[in-house]
Amino acid sequence: MLPMNPKQMKKMMKQMGIEMEELDAEEVIIRTSDEELIFRNPNVSKISARGVETFQIIGEYEVIKRAPQISEEDVKLIMEQANVDEETARKALEEAGGDLAEALMKLQK
């Protein structure tokens, strides 16, 4: 089979009900519960087929670990339950990724 040029490929995709559009993206951020993947100057394509849109991201990215969100109520609860000061309670929560039960277990060892 001979390779298709992009124009032929686009025409064939359109006949199949698939549309592809290149987006002029400057940055894409994928945020999970504990990290961010940051793509700067990526190649982004939007593909629409049968009412569903999907995105393709191509490029180099940087991974940034995120600190868990620790509420003041959680810190106070750990302070009371483990009988520790605020700094110790906050540190235990950060190390446990914000998990109250895990932070308590670490302090009660």
C-alpha positions as CSV (number, residue, x, y, z in Angstrom):
1,M,0.0,0.0,0.0
2,L,1.3,3.4,-0.9
3,P,1.6,6.0,1.8
4,M,-1.1,8.7,1.7
5,N,-0.4,12.4,1.7
6,P,-2.0,14.3,4.6
7,K,-4.7,15.8,2.2
8,Q,-5.8,12.3,1.1
9,M,-5.8,11.1,4.7
10,K,-8.0,14.0,5.8
11,K,-10.4,13.4,2.9
12,M,-10.7,9.7,3.8
13,M,-11.3,10.5,7.4
14,K,-14.0,13.0,6.6
15,Q,-15.8,10.4,4.4
16,M,-15.7,8.1,7.5
17,G,-17.3,10.9,9.7
18,I,-14.0,11.7,11.4
19,E,-12.8,15.2,11.6
20,M,-9.3,16.2,12.8
21,E,-8.3,19.8,13.8
22,E,-5.0,21.1,14.9
23,L,-5.2,23.4,17.9
24,D,-2.8,26.3,18.5
25,A,-2.1,25.4,22.1
26,E,0.6,27.2,24.2
27,E,0.3,24.9,27.2
28,V,-1.5,21.8,28.4
29,I,-1.8,20.8,32.0
30,I,-2.9,17.3,33.1
31,R,-3.6,17.5,36.9
32,T,-3.9,14.3,38.9
33,S,-4.4,14.0,42.7
34,D,-0.7,14.2,43.4
35,E,1.1,15.7,40.3
36,E,0.8,17.9,37.3
37,L,2.1,17.0,33.8
38,I,2.9,20.3,32.0
39,F,3.3,20.3,28.2
40,R,4.7,23.6,26.9
41,N,4.2,24.4,23.1
42,P,2.6,20.9,22.5
43,N,1.1,19.7,19.2
44,V,-2.5,19.2,20.0
45,S,-5.1,17.6,17.7
46,K,-8.8,17.4,18.3
47,I,-10.5,14.4,16.7
48,S,-14.3,14.3,16.4
49,A,-16.0,11.0,15.5
50,R,-19.6,10.0,16.0
51,G,-20.2,12.8,18.5
52,V,-17.2,12.0,20.6
53,E,-14.2,14.4,20.9
54,T,-10.8,13.1,21.8
55,F,-7.5,15.0,22.1
56,Q,-4.0,13.9,21.2
57,I,-1.1,15.7,22.8
58,I,2.4,15.4,21.5
59,G,5.4,17.0,23.1
60,E,7.8,17.0,26.0
61,Y,6.4,17.6,29.4
62,E,7.5,18.3,33.0
63,V,6.2,16.4,36.0
64,I,5.6,18.5,39.1
65,K,4.6,16.8,42.4
66,R,1.8,18.5,44.2
67,A,1.6,18.9,48.0
68,P,-1.7,17.5,49.3
69,Q,-4.3,20.0,50.4
70,I,-4.4,19.9,54.2
71,S,-7.3,21.6,56.0
72,E,-7.0,23.3,59.4
73,E,-9.8,21.0,60.6
74,D,-7.7,17.9,59.8
75,V,-4.6,19.4,61.5
76,K,-6.7,20.1,64.7
77,L,-8.2,16.6,64.6
78,I,-4.7,15.0,64.4
79,M,-3.4,17.3,67.2
80,E,-6.3,16.2,69.4
81,Q,-6.3,12.5,68.6
82,A,-2.5,12.0,68.7
83,N,-1.9,14.7,71.4
84,V,0.8,16.4,69.4
85,D,1.6,20.0,68.4
86,E,0.4,21.7,65.2
87,E,3.8,21.3,63.4
88,T,4.0,17.6,64.1
89,A,0.4,17.0,63.1
90,R,0.8,19.0,59.8
91,K,4.0,17.1,59.0
92,A,2.4,13.7,59.6
93,L,-0.5,14.7,57.4
94,E,1.8,15.8,54.6
95,E,3.8,12.6,54.8
96,A,0.6,10.6,54.7
97,G,-0.7,12.5,51.6
98,G,-3.5,14.0,53.6
99,D,-4.8,10.6,54.8
100,L,-6.1,11.0,58.4
101,A,-5.9,7.4,59.4
102,E,-2.4,6.9,58.1
103,A,-1.2,10.1,59.8
104,L,-2.7,8.9,63.1
105,M,-1.1,5.5,62.8
106,K,2.4,7.1,62.1
107,L,2.1,9.2,65.2
108,Q,0.9,6.4,67.5
109,K,3.8,4.1,66.8
